[in-house]
Amino acid sequence: MKISKKCDYALRVLMTLAENYGNGPLSIRELAQRNIVPKRFLEHIMLDLKAKGWVASLPGKHGGYYLARNPNEIFIGEVVRYFDGLLAPIHCVSVNHYQACPLETACRFRRLFLVIRNQIAHLLDQTSLSSALCGEPVMQREVFDEALIGGAGI
């Protein structure tokens, strides 16, 4: 599974707003700087987040954006689905973007990707912004630890 830049940026900003929850709004400039997101692109993302009801804005000199819902009530899965639409690794196991394959009825490979889809969906749907904030940042050595990944190519 690979998420789009737009989804990545939206998740970054939502996490920043979750960290700041209850402490007032953050300006678009501050959100862009903290998350290394182009301000112009972020303006469009914020409109999407606002339309979905995840964020609200306060106009004026000391205004900005803040979470409109408790960070316990916003789940990573719903954000990814909203921006990218697809959690399934291949189309023949997708509910919303299903595409038939001529080998479906005999394919054993498909079963594995159905399990992967279900595991990804379950994990993302159970992870709120609040619970994601409780995790530690991933260190580079963890990403490249071959004992965990089973070799190169990921």
Number of C-alpha atoms within 10 A of each C-alpha: 11 10 14 12 12 17 18 17 20 22 18 18 25 25 20 19 23 22 15 14 18 11 10 14 19 19 17 19 15 12 21 19 12 12 16 13 20 13 15 11 12 21 15 12 18 21 14 16 21 17 11 13 12 19 18 18 18 14 10 7 7 10 14 18 20 25 26 17 14 14 21 13 12 21 19 21 20 16 21 22 15 14 19 16 14 22 24 23 15 16 17 17 23 17 11 11 14 13 12 11 11 8 11 13 8 8 11 10 10 18 12 11 18 17 13 17 19 14 13 17 19 12 13 19 16 15 18 20 22 18 13 18 15 8 8 7 8 8 8 8 8 11 11 13 12 11 8 9 12 9 10 8 5 7
